Amino acid sequence: MSAKRKILVLLVGAAVIAAIVGFSLSARNKDAVAVEVDTVRRKPELVAIVSATGEIQPKNYVELQAEISGVITELYVAEGDRVEKGDLLLRIDPVQSETEFRAQEAILRATEAEANNQQMQIVAQRVNLQRDEANVRLAEVELEHARKSLEIARSTFERKQQLFEENLISKDSYELARNDLLAAESAFESAELRLQQVNKQYEATKLLVTQAELAYESARSRVAQQRALLERTRDLLGKTVLRSPLSGVITQMNVEVGERAVPGTLNNPLATLMIIADLSVIEAELEVDESDIVDLALGQPAVVKVDALPDRPLTGTVTEIGSSAITTSGTQQAKDFKVVVQLEDPPAILRPGLSCTGEITTAKRVNVLAIPIQALTIREFPVDVDGNLVRSTTQSRKSATSEPSVQRPGDVERKEFEGVFRVENGKAVFIPVQTGITGETLLEVLSGLEEGDTIVVGDYKTLRSLSDGDVVRVASK
């Protein structure tokens, strides 16, 4: 074969091989999934932040409400004025309260006079009781004297009766002795009746004393009741004058002279006369979503941006975390929790009610491996008896919800894994990872990946349907 023919054969063979290789590469690229990739990098610092919206509020403030109804006759302050604790704020017409107070004073004096009269009755009845007690003792002495006289008369009669029967004394002496006995018996019976009478009188007087004491106790109770009512009317009279309960600034004034003050009930906003706020300590009251509240703790630093001061971020510290969700009306929706951030060195221009946004730092890591948040996904795989992932031998592309499984006898236990797709030799290999804190756009990786690994980050639709072992081609980086 001539040299020219040999060269021609070699060229034809090379062209055929090139065509076969080109066809294979073309077919492979045609079946490959176009993906966006990124490289696992080590970041010097990663910060986890919880963001929430809310409003500026003073730590201490009072919505001043009246406790009595009446027309406001005098107003001593205006909105924006600074007041000290105890300063006079306003007066409510006191005519009705003063009238009730004077009427109650008169009723109290009458009940006190009644109680004094009952006390005098007790003294009088106790004197009568002492008299009746003395009469009882006298009647007892008289009865004892009559008993002894009866005994003497009976003894004398019995002796003279014997002498009379023996004809030793005259009948006149005998009759005289019998008359003396009858007189002594009458005197004894009279003394007994007298003692019974004075005893009954004594018991009756004791009852009168008890009744007088009970009446006096009742009168004292009425006096105490009237004194309590007098104190109540005195208190109501005092509440016609309203003084500041704390030092601060009048941030809101809702009334004018001549308007009627309405007693506050059930936090009725219409009953609020004015709002006094201590602006020395300012807080941001934020509403944090329920999914983020578990990451918060007291003392965490925060940055608060007030809408009215966009170029002046304020620093603060978490001082309060709500234990229960904020109650809202309407349809079922995600729950928020109240979180309070106390601001450090708040500017004097801050006003209650200003809208704000807070960013609370919940965690911070240095020198960490990080991946984009969108790279993380969840896939279900068969697991062995130790719970380890078992990869399918089939590498054909499947949907995310129907991963290929290893065929084995009986039911195959499956488990969801959190991980990313790492690009290896043109294929997407699912790698389970253990994650740490979450930053604004990055996610800390604790295990599963190494610095420099190429991972799939999108697009979302492709990543959602990508399966372990799929052939991929890089669309962008």
C-alpha positions in Angstrom: 0.0 0.0 0.0 1.4 3.3 -1.0 2.1 6.0 1.7 -0.7 8.1 0.2 -3.3 5.4 0.6 -2.1 4.7 4.2 -2.6 8.3 5.2 -6.1 8.3 3.7 -7.1 5.2 5.6 -5.8 6.7 8.9 -7.7 9.9 8.3 -10.9 8.0 7.6 -10.5 5.9 10.7 -9.9 9.0 12.8 -13.0 10.7 11.4 -15.1 7.6 12.3 -13.8 7.5 15.8 -14.3 11.2 16.3 -17.9 10.8 15.0 -18.6 8.0 17.4 -17.1 9.9 20.4 -19.0 13.1 19.3 -22.2 11.2 19.0 -21.8 9.6 22.5 -21.0 12.9 24.1 -23.9 14.5 22.3 -26.3 11.8 23.5 -24.9 12.1 27.1 -25.3 15.8 27.2 -28.8 15.5 25.8 -29.8 13.3 28.8 -27.8 15.4 31.4 -29.7 17.7 33.8 -28.7 21.4 33.6 -27.9 22.6 37.1 -26.4 25.6 38.9 -23.5 24.8 41.2 -21.4 26.5 43.8 -18.3 25.6 45.9 -18.3 24.8 49.6 -16.3 27.6 51.2 -15.0 28.4 54.7 -16.3 31.6 56.1 -14.5 33.6 58.7 -17.8 34.3 60.5 -21.4 33.3 60.3 -24.2 35.0 62.2 -27.7 33.7 62.8 -30.3 36.5 63.0 -34.0 36.6 63.7 -35.8 39.5 62.2 -39.2 40.9 63.4 -41.2 44.1 63.1 -42.8 46.0 66.0 -43.0 49.5 67.5 -41.2 51.7 69.9 -42.7 51.9 73.4 -41.5 53.3 76.7 -40.8 50.8 79.5 -42.9 52.7 82.0 -46.0 54.5 81.0 -49.5 55.1 82.4 -52.8 55.4 80.5 -54.4 57.8 83.1 -58.1 57.2 83.6 -60.7 58.7 86.0 -62.3 56.6 88.7 -65.3 58.8 89.1 -67.6 60.5 86.6 -67.8 64.3 86.3 -67.1 67.3 84.3 -63.4 68.5 84.0 -63.3 71.9 85.5 -59.5 72.6 85.4 -56.6 71.2 83.3 -53.1 72.1 84.4 -51.0 70.4 81.7 -50.8 70.1 77.9 -49.4 67.4 75.6 -45.6 67.4 75.5 -45.3 68.9 79.1 -42.9 67.2 81.5 -44.3 66.3 84.9 -43.0 65.0 88.1 -44.6 62.3 90.3 -47.3 64.0 92.4 -47.8 67.0 90.1 -51.4 68.2 89.8 -52.9 67.3 86.4 -56.6 68.1 86.4 -59.7 68.6 88.6 -63.2 67.1 88.2 -66.3 68.9 89.5 -66.4 68.0 93.2 -70.0 69.2 94.1 -71.6 65.8 94.1 -68.8 64.1 95.9 -68.7 66.8 98.6 -72.4 66.5 99.2 -72.2 62.8 99.6 -69.3 63.2 102.0 -71.2 65.7 104.2 -74.3 63.4 104.2 -72.1 60.5 105.3 -70.5 62.5 108.1 -74.0 63.3 109.5 -75.0 59.6 109.3 -71.8 58.7 111.1 -72.5 61.2 114.0 -76.0 59.8 114.4 -74.8 56.2 114.6 -72.0 57.2 117.1 -74.7 58.9 119.3 -76.8 55.7 119.1 -73.8 53.6 120.2 -73.1 56.0 123.1 -76.7 55.7 124.2 -76.5 51.9 124.1 -73.3 52.1 126.2 -75.1 54.1 128.8 -77.9 51.5 128.9 -75.3 48.9 129.6 -74.0 50.9 132.6 -77.5 51.4 133.9 -78.4 47.8 133.6 -75.2 46.7 135.3 -76.1 49.0 138.2 -79.5 47.3 138.4 -77.8 43.9 138.3 -75.6 44.8 141.2 -78.7 46.0 143.2 -80.6 42.7 142.4 -77.5 40.7 143.4 -77.5 42.5 146.7 -81.2 41.7 147.2 -80.5 38.0 146.5 -77.8 37.9 149.1 -80.2 39.7 151.6 -83.0 37.3 150.9 -80.7 34.4 151.4 -79.7 35.8 154.8 -83.3 36.3 155.7 -84.2 32.8 154.6 -81.4 31.4 156.7 -82.5 33.4 159.7 -86.1 32.2 159.2 -84.9 28.6 159.0 -83.1 28.9 162.4 -86.1 30.6 164.0 -88.3 27.8 162.7 -85.9 25.2 164.1 -86.0 26.9 167.5 -89.8 27.3 167.5 -90.3 23.7 166.5 -87.9 22.5 169.3 -89.6 24.7 171.8 -93.1 23.5 170.8 -92.1 19.8 171.0 -90.6 20.3 174.5 -93.7 22.2 175.8 -96.0 19.7 174.1 -94.4 16.9 176.1 -94.6 19.0 179.3 -98.2 19.7 178.6 -99.1 16.1 178.1 -97.5 15.4 181.5 -99.6 18.3 183.1 -96.5 20.1 184.0 -97.4 23.4 182.2 -100.6 25.2 181.6 -102.6 25.1 178.4 -101.8 28.7 177.7 -98.1 28.0 177.6 -98.7 25.2 175.2 -100.9 27.3 172.9 -98.3 30.1 173.0 -95.6 27.7 171.8 -97.8 26.3 169.0 -98.6 29.9 167.8 -94.9 30.7 167.8 -94.2 27.6 165.6 -96.9 28.6 163.2 -95.5 32.1 163.0 -92.0 30.7 162.4 -93.2 28.5 159.6 -95.0 31.4 157.9 -91.9 33.5 158.2 -89.8 30.7 156.6 -92.2 30.3 153.7 -92.3 34.1 153.2 -88.5 34.2 153.1 -88.4 31.3 150.5 -90.9 33.2 148.3 -88.9 36.4 148.7 -85.7 34.6 147.6 -87.4 33.1 144.6 -88.7 36.6 143.6 -85.3 38.4 143.9 -83.6 35.5 142.0 -86.0 35.9 139.1 -85.5 39.7 139.2 -81.7 39.1 139.1 -82.0 36.7 136.1 -84.2 39.2 134.3 -81.7 42.0 134.9 -78.9 39.8 133.6 -80.9 39.3 130.4 -81.3 43.1 130.1 -77.6 43.5 130.5 -76.9 41.0 127.7 -79.5 42.6 125.4 -77.9 46.0 126.1 -74.4 44.6 125.3 -75.7 43.1 122.0 -77.4 46.3 121.1 -74.1 48.2 121.8 -72.1 45.7 119.6 -74.7 46.2 116.8 -74.4 49.9 117.2 -70.6 49.7 117.0 -70.8 47.6 113.8 -73.0 50.3 112.3 -70.5 52.9 113.3 -67.7 50.9 111.7 -69.8 50.5 108.6 -70.6 54.2 108.4 -66.9 55.1 109.0 -66.0 52.8 106.0 -68.6 54.5 103.9 -67.3 57.9 105.0 -63.7 56.8 104.0 -65.1 55.7 100.6 -66.8 59.0 100.0 -63.6 60.8 101.2 -61.6 58.7 98.7 -64.0 59.5 95.9 -63.8 63.2 96.8 -60.0 63.0 96.7 -60.2 61.4 93.3 -61.7 64.6 91.9 -58.1 65.7 91.8 -55.8 63.7 89.6 -52.0 63.8 90.2 -49.2 62.2 88.1 -48.3 58.7 89.2 -44.8 58.9 87.8 -42.3 61.3 86.4 -42.3 61.6 82.6 -43.8 63.4 79.6 -47.4 63.9 78.6 -47.3 62.0 75.3 -51.0 62.1 74.6 -53.8 64.4 75.8 -57.4 63.2 75.0 -59.6 65.7 77.0 -60.3 69.4 77.3 -61.9 71.6 80.0 -65.6 71.1 80.0 -65.6 67.5 78.8 -66.9 64.7 81.0 -64.5 62.2 82.5 -65.8 58.6 82.2 -64.7 55.9 84.7 -62.4 53.4 83.0 -63.8 49.8 82.7 -62.3 46.9 80.9 -59.5 49.0 79.5 -61.9 51.2 77.6 -59.7 53.5 75.4 -62.4 56.1 75.4 -61.9 56.5 79.2 -58.2 57.4 78.9 -57.7 61.0 79.8 -54.0 61.2 78.9 -50.9 59.0 78.6 -47.8 59.8 80.7 -44.5 58.0 79.7 -41.1 57.8 81.2 -38.9 58.3 78.1 -35.7 57.6 80.0 -36.0 53.8 79.2 -37.2 53.0 75.7 -38.0 49.5 74.3 -38.8 48.0 71.0 -41.8 45.6 71.3 -41.3 43.1 68.5 -43.7 40.3 67.2 -41.5 37.2 66.5 -42.8 34.3 64.5 -43.4 31.1 66.3 -40.8 29.3 64.2 -38.1 31.7 65.4 -39.1 32.1 69.1 -37.3 28.9 70.2 -33.9 30.4 69.2 -34.3 33.5 71.4 -32.8 33.9 74.9 -32.6 36.8 77.3 -29.5 38.9 76.9 -29.1 38.4 73.2 -27.9 41.5 71.3 -30.1 43.2 68.8 -30.1 46.0 66.3 -33.2 48.0 65.9 -33.9 50.2 62.9 -36.7 52.8 63.3 -38.6 53.6 60.1 -38.4 57.3 60.9 -34.6 57.1 61.4 -33.5 54.8 58.5 -29.8 55.9 58.8 -29.5 55.5 62.6 -29.6 51.9 63.8 -29.9 51.5 67.5 -28.4 48.7 69.6 -30.2 46.9 72.4 -30.6 43.7 74.4 -33.5 41.2 74.7 -35.0 41.7 78.1 -38.4 39.9 77.8 -39.7 36.9 75.8 -43.4 36.2 75.8 -44.5 32.8 77.1 -47.8 32.8 75.2 -48.8 33.8 71.7 -50.2 37.2 71.0 -54.0 37.0 70.8 -55.5 38.1 67.5 -59.0 38.0 66.1 -60.0 36.7 62.8 -59.1 33.6 60.8 -56.5 31.1 61.8 -53.0 32.3 61.1 -49.4 32.0 62.1 -48.8 32.9 65.7 -46.4 35.6 66.9 -44.8 36.1 70.3 -44.0 39.4 72.0 -40.3 40.0 72.4 -39.0 43.2 74.1 -35.6 44.7 73.3 -34.4 47.4 75.6 -32.5 50.1 73.7 -29.1 51.5 74.7 -28.8 55.3 74.7 -32.1 56.0 72.8 -32.2 59.4 71.1 -34.5 62.0 72.6 -36.4 62.3 69.3 -37.9 58.8 69.6 -41.6 58.8 70.2 -43.9 56.0 71.4 -45.7 54.2 68.5 -42.9 54.6 65.9 -42.6 51.5 63.6 -39.4 49.6 63.7 -37.6 46.4 62.6 -35.4 44.4 64.9 -32.6 42.0 64.1 -31.7 39.8 67.0 -28.4 37.9 66.9 -29.2 34.3 68.2 -25.8 32.7 67.4 -22.4 33.4 66.0 -19.7 31.0 64.6 -16.2 31.7 63.3 -14.2 29.8 60.7 -17.1 27.6 59.5 -17.9 25.6 56.4 -20.9 27.2 54.8 -23.3 26.5 51.9 -26.1 28.4 50.3 -29.4 27.8 52.1 -31.1 26.8 48.8 -28.7 23.9 48.3 -30.2 22.0 51.3 -32.9 19.5 50.4 -34.6 16.3 51.8 -34.7 12.9 50.2 -36.0 9.5 51.3 -33.7 6.5 51.1 -33.7 2.8 52.2 -31.7 2.2 55.4 -29.9 -0.8 56.7 -30.4 -2.3 60.2 -28.1 0.4 61.6 -30.1 3.2 60.0 -27.4 4.0 57.5 -28.4 5.2 54.0 -28.4 2.4 51.3 -27.9 3.7 47.8 -29.8 2.3 44.8 -27.8 0.5 42.2 -30.1 2.0 39.6 -29.0 5.4 38.5 -31.8 6.3 36.1 -33.4 9.6 36.9 -36.5 9.4 39.2 -38.7 11.8 40.9 -37.9 13.1 44.4 -40.9 11.2 45.9 -40.0 7.9 44.2 -36.4 7.2 44.9 -35.1 3.8 43.6 -34.7 1.2 46.4 -32.6 -1.9 46.7 -34.7 -5.0 46.1 -34.6 -7.2 49.2 -37.1 -9.7 50.6 -39.9 -8.3 52.7 -40.7 -4.6 53.4 -37.8 -2.1 53.1 -37.5 0.5 55.8 -37.1 4.0 54.5 -36.0 7.2 56.1 -35.7 10.9 55.2 -32.3 12.4 55.1 -31.3 16.1 55.0 -28.4 16.8 52.6 -27.1 18.3 49.4 -26.2 17.0 45.9 -22.4 17.0 45.3 -21.2 16.8 41.7 -18.9 13.8 41.2 -17.7 12.8 37.7 -20.6 14.5 36.1 -23.2 13.0 38.4 -25.3 14.4 41.3 -24.6 12.3 44.4 -26.8 12.9 47.4 -24.7 13.6 50.5 -26.4 13.6 54.0 -25.1 16.6 56.0 -25.4 17.8 59.6 -26.2 21.5 59.8 -25.6 24.1 62.4 -26.8 27.7 62.6 -28.5 29.5 59.7 -27.3 32.9 58.5 -29.0 35.3 56.2 -28.2 33.4 53.0 -25.7 30.7 54.2 -26.0 27.6 56.3 -23.3 26.1 58.6 -22.2 22.5 57.7 -20.9 20.5 60.6 -20.3 17.2 58.7 -20.7 15.5 55.4 -18.9 18.0 53.2 -15.3 19.4 52.8 -14.0 22.7 51.7 -13.8 22.9 47.9 -16.7 20.4 47.1 -18.9 21.4 44.2 -22.6 21.2 45.1 -25.8 21.8 43.3 -27.6 25.0 44.3 -30.3 25.4 41.7 -32.4 26.1 40.0 -35.3 25.4 42.4 -37.4 23.4 40.0 -34.4 21.3 39.0 -33.2 20.7 42.5 -36.6 19.7 43.6 -36.8 16.8 41.1 -33.1 15.8 41.1 -32.3 12.3 42.1 -29.2 10.5 43.4 -27.0 9.4 40.5 -28.5 11.7 37.9 -26.1 12.9 35.1 -25.7 16.7 35.3 -24.1 19.4 33.4 -23.2 22.8 34.8 -25.4 25.5 33.5 -23.9 28.4 35.5 -21.6 28.8 38.5 
